[in-house]
Amino acid sequence: MNFAHEPVLLQETIDALDPQPGETYVDCTLGGAGHSLGLLATEPSIRLICIDQDKEALERAKYRLAAYASQVTLVKDNFRNLKSILSRLNISSAAGVLMDIGVSSPQLDDAERGFSYHQDARLDMRMDQDSELNAWTIVNTYDERELNRIISEYGEERWAARIAEFVVAERASRPINTTGDLVSVIKKAIPLGARAKGPHPARRTFQALRIAVNDELEALKSALEQAVEVLQPGGRLAVITFHSLEDRIVKEYFQSLLGKCTCPPDLPVCVCDNQPVVSLVNRKPIEASPRELESNARARSAKLRVVEKL
């Protein structure tokens, strides 16, 4: 097995969670197990619950974390079920929770998973290989209006309408079976001048499809709420995001827990009685250092936000 994996913002995440001897921590998005391994290497006495919906990720992690097998519990599930997972394990609270949102490096690098626009493979993009919905189904069966909505809303793609139109026209003559097929359609839809600048022309559409296939944003919202609930007083929640949609959800949710008054400004006294639930550990998101960016280009858009439960 190839375990090549470079976790993003590793030391910053370890510093933020500050693992304490004998405490319980949860890695909600195990992926390549880099963050989990770092936490265990820093404080080997912790108990670590590692969650991932990708069975291949869990198999890799079993080998990577073998030296800490007695302290690690691997769980195949979606992190949107965090509370029920901990309940099944008879865990009432945790000292720290980590979420590293989005697709993992091993998933991107495995062409057969159909996540990457750089490698030709059948359209898939399922993080949970047991899930029924995949990218092929969305691309080949969803109507033009819904395709437009997905690409526009989840990909923030200005050419969403044209891409949806071209996809529907293309599939009328033959199915769009592979990532390469879809990239070709996207390139036809986006004018040459617009394709000449900026990131890969398929990047936003592939992001949108991946989010739709895995219902990522709703899962994130649910997981954030549950994570704050299961934290013990003084416990910390650390979340790494990679694009503006995710980061906006995390930022706004954290802000909503700070106890700020939500009363109309014309009221003479506060009546909402909002009480703070957390405090911000870092007021601005932590980003990758120039040194990390030199060795790991995927860290360029990463943002780490951390809160501590009061």
N, C-alpha and C positions, 0 to 999 in steps of 0.2 A: 504493500500500500504506500502511496505517496502522500506524505503529510505536509508538503510545502504549504505554509500558511503564515502570514504576517499580520497579527492583530493590530488594528488601528488604535492609536492613543492608549497603548498598553499601560505604560507607567503612570500616565495621568489618571487612568481609570482605577488602578490599584491605589494610588494616593487618595483618590476621591472616596473610595469605599472603605479604605483604612481597615482591612480585615483584622479582627480581634480573636485571640485564642478561644477555641471551643464554641464560637458562635456559628449560626447557620446563615448561609448566603445562597442566593438563587441566581443562576445564569439563565435568563429566560430565552436566550437565543444562542445556543451553544456553538453552532457553526463549526469552525475548524478547531475549537477548544482552546484557542490561544489565550483568551482572557481567563478562562477557568484555570488553565495551567499556571498562569502568572499569579493568580490569587493563591493557589495552593502552594506554589514555590515560596511565596512571601510569608504565608502563615499556614504551615502544614496541618495544624490541628483543627482547622475549621471543618464544618460539615457543608458540603456543596451539593445543591440540587441543580442538575443540568437538564434543561428542557430544549427539545427541538422536534419539529414535525418531520424532519428529513431523516429517514432511517439510515441512509448512507453516512450522514454526519455523525449519528450516534455510534455506528460501527467504527468509524475512524477514531472518535473520541474514546471509545473503550480501550483502544490500544495506547493512545496518547496519555491517558490518565491512569494507566494500569498501576503505576507506582503508588497511587492514592486511592486504590479501589475501595478500601474500607471506609473512606470518608465521602465517597461520591455516589450519588444516586442518579442514574440516567433515566429520563422519562421521555417517551415518544408522545408528544401532544402539542397543541397550539398554545402559545403563552397567553392567549385570551382566556384560557381556562385555569389561570394561575391559582385562584383560591381553591378550586376543587382538587387540583393536583396536590397542593399542600395538605388539604384536609385528608385525602387518601393516605398520605404519609404521616398523619398524626402530628403535623407541624402547625403550631398556632401562630407563629410570628417569625420574622427573619430580621437579622441585623443589617442586611444589605441586599439590594436587588439590582441586577444589571440587565440592560437591554441594548443590544447592538442591532439596529434596525436595518432591514433590507436583505438583499441577496448576498450570500457569502462568497468569498474568493473561490473555494472549491466548486461551488455550484456554477459560477461563471466560467471556470476553467474546464469544466467537463462539457464538451461540445454536445454530447447526447442529451443533456438536460434541456437544451433549447432556450437558454437564457441569453446567449451572446449573439450580437449582430456581427461579430468578427468571424464566427465559425458556422459553417452550414450544417444544420441538423433539423430534424422534424420539430415543428413548433410544439412546445410543451410548456415550460416555465412553471411547473408545479413544484412548490417547495415540499409538499406532502405528496409523494408518488401514489398514494392511495386515493387521492382526491379525484372526483369525477371530472370537474371542469379543468380544461387546459386552454392554452393560447390558440391552438388549432380551431377549437370549437368557437371561440369568440370571433376570430378572424373570418371564419368561413360560414358562420350561421347568424351572427348578430346583424340586425338591420343597420342601414347607413346612419340613421339618427343616433342610435345607441353607440355605434363605433365612434362617431364624432364626439359624443359626450365623454366617452372613456378617454380618448386621446387628448381631448382638450382639458378635461378636468384633472386627470391623473398624470398627464405628461406635460401640461402647460405648453402645448404645441400650437403655435400660431397657424400652422397649415393643417390643422386637424380635419377641417371640412373637406379639403382637397384629398387628403390621404384616405379618408373614409370613402369618398366618391370613387377614387381609383381602385381601392380594395374591392368594392362591390362590383365594379366593372370588370376587373381582372378575374374574380372568382366565377363570374357568369360563364366564362369559357372553360376554365379549369380551376381546380382547388389550389389554394395557396398552402402548400404542404410544409415548406421548410422555412427556416430563418432567412436563408438566401433568397427564396422567392419573395418574401415579405420586404426585405431590404430593397430589392429591385423595384417593387411597386412604390415604395416610399420615395425612392430616388426619382422615379418618373413624376410623382405628384408634386415634389418640392422643386420650384424653379432653380435653374443652374446657379444663378447669382446668389440665392439664399443658401444653396448647398456649399458654396465655395468658402464661406466663413463660418466660424463657430465649430461646435462639436460634430461628431458623426451625425448625419441626417436622420438616422434611425434611432438615435439614443432616446429621445423623448417618447416615441411611440412604443419602444420596447419596455421602457419604464412603466408606461401606462398600462400595457397589457399585463405585465408581471403583477402590478398592484391589483388589477381587476381579478386576475386568476386566483390570487391568494387572499383577496379581501384584506389587504394589509392595513389600510388606514383605520377601518373599523376595529380590527383586531388590536391595533396599537392603542386606540382610545380606551377599549375595555381593559386591556392589560395595565395601562397607567393607573386607572382607578383602583384596580385590585391590588396593585403593587403598593400603593400608599396605604391601603387598608391593612395589609399584612405586615407592614414595617412596624417594628417595636419602637418605642420612643427613643430618639437618638439615632435610629437607623437611617440609612441613606439609599436613595434611588438614583442611579446613574444611567443616563440614556444617551446613546450615540446615534445621531441621524446623519443622512447623506444627501438629502435634498430638502427643498423649502417646504414641501407639503408636510413631511414628517416633522421637521423642526418647528413649524408653526403650531402644529397640534400640541407638541410637548411644551413649547414656550407658553402658549395660552392656558394650557391646563395647569402648569406650575403657577402661573400668575393668579389663577382663580383660587388657589389654595393659600394665598398670602394674607387673607383676611381683610382685603381692601373694601372700603365702603362702596356699595352699589346703589345707594339711595339717589333719587333725582337731586340735582344740584340746588333746586329751589327749596328743598326741605330744610327747616331751621336746625333740626337735630337728626342724628343718625337713628334709623329704626330697623335697619337690616340686621344689625347685631352679628355681622360676619366676624368669625374668629379665625385666626391663622391656624393652619394645620401643619404647614411646613415652613422652613426658611430656606432661602437660596444659599447654597454653598458657594456658587460662582455666579455673579450677576450677569456676566457676559459669557457666552459659550466658549469653551476651551477648544482651540483648533490645533492641528498638527504643527509641529515645529519645522523650520526649514530643513533640519537634519533628517527628520522622518520623511519628509516629502521627497528627499533625494533618493531614498531607498524604497519608498512605497507610494507610488503615484495615486493609488486608490484612496489615500488619506486626504487628498486635496480638498474635498468638500465635507469632510467629517466635522461634526460639532458635538461636543460633550456638554450636557447640562446635568447638574446635580442638585438635589434637594435633600434636606434632613428633616425627619419628622419630629415635631415638637412634643 
